[in-house]
Amino acid sequence: MYITIYFDFSFRGLSVTDPPLRLQVNSDVNYNAGADVLHKYQSQWSELHKLAEENAVKAEELDSIIDCLHTKFEKQWSDVSHVASTLAAVPQLLTSVQQLMEQIGALQELFEDVEGALFQLEDMVETQDLQERQLDHRFQFALYKEKKLAELEAVRASLASEHADKMVQHELRQQKLLRERQDAFGQAFQQDIQEFKLSGSLPKVKNISVARGPSLEEVTLEPANTEELDKFLNDGNIAEQASRDSCADVDKPVKESAGS
C-alpha cells in the first residue's frame, strides 16, 4: 500500500505580518527568499511521486501480463515437448503397429486352423455317434434275433413234443390196429385150421383180403406138406412190414415240416 502525503501549504502563505516569535529575529533576513524555488521543487516532487505511483501500478499490470505470458509460454513449451516426444516415438509406434499386424495375421491363421480342427472334431463326434447308434441297433438286433430264436426253439420244441405225442399216439393206434388185425387173422387162421382139420378144405372168407400171396380159399394143404403154410405165414409178415413202411412214409413229411 502506498501512502501519499500531499503538502498543500506553501511558503508563500507565510508573511511578516504574522505575530513574531518570541525569538530574536534579525530584521536584515529576508524570509521570503527561496519560496519560489521551494514551491517549484515541491511541485516537481509531487509530479515525480505521482508518476512513481502510476509507474508502480503499470509495473504491477505488466507483472501480471508477464506472469500470464510466462504461464502460457510454459504450457506451450510443455505441449511442444509432448509433441516432440510423441513425434520421436512415432517410429517405435509404427514398429509396434507392424508387430501387432503380424501377430493379428498369425492369430487369424491360428483361428482358421482351430476352426478346421473344430469342424474335424464335429465330424468325428458325428461319426462316433453314428457308430454308437449302429452298435446299439446291432445289439438290439442281436437281442431281437436271440428272442426270436428262443421263440423258434420254443415253437420247435412244442411242435416236436406235439409231434412226438402224435407219433406215440399213432404208434399206439397202429400197434392196436396191428394187434386187432393179428388177432383177427389169428382167429381166422385158427378157424381155418380147425375147419381144415375137420373137413380137409378151407372155407371161403369174405371181407378179408391179403395184399400179397394166395388167399386162404386157394390154399390146399396136405397133412404131410407144410411148405404152403409157411409161405402163407411169411407173406402175412411181409404184408405187415409193408403196412408199417407205408405208415413211416406218411409220418416222414410231418416230421420234416415240424423240423423246418
Protein Blocks (a to p, Z undefined) as FASTA:
>chain_A
ZZddddfbdfklpcfkbccdfbdcdfkbcfkgoklmmmmmmmmmmmmmmmmmmmmmmmmm
mmmmmmmmmmmmmmmmmmmmmmmmmmmmmmmmmmmmmmmmmmmmmmmmmmmmmmmmmmmm
mmmmmmmmmmmmmmmmmmmmmmmmmmmmmmmmmmmmmmmmmmmmmmmmmmmmmmmmmmmm
mmmmmmmmmmmmmmmmmnopacddehiacfedcdfklpccdfklcklmmmmmmmmmmmmm
mmmmmmmmmmmmmmmmmmZZ
